């Protein structure tokens, strides 16, 4: 069972995986949840960079796109489908991103991770361009409003 599955699977009270308040298993799940929350943004940025990289094969991109389509689409995965039916959308997202990153060539993953660390990645460039365009549009809108008010 993967970390994401273990984190989001329901605990069975009194079972082998059961979690009781104050138990060490509960604190381990909280540690795992905190690690997931802190690593997920980095993994999402890495996945974005890899999606934009033309050197990444098309197949992993299509699989991630299909998984994200299921996650955000209007159809819900029925509960009777083993494993998939019991995962919530966050767990499916985590799994989809991890599988995508692991299926990409290791040298490209390392290259994009290094670029993310020094903030020169495709993600950082696109974010900077988006922030710049938003600021420009905001200043333009404010100028138009000031001209209208001034008339």
Protein Blocks (a to p, Z undefined) as FASTA:
>chain_A
ZZklmmmpccdehiaklccehiaklmmmmmmmmmmmmmmmmmmmmmmmmmmpmkbcfklm
mmmmmmmmmmmmmbdcdfklghjlmpcfklmmmmmmmmmmmmpcfklmmmmmmmmmnopa
fklmmmmmmmmmmmmmmmmmmmmmmmmmmZZ
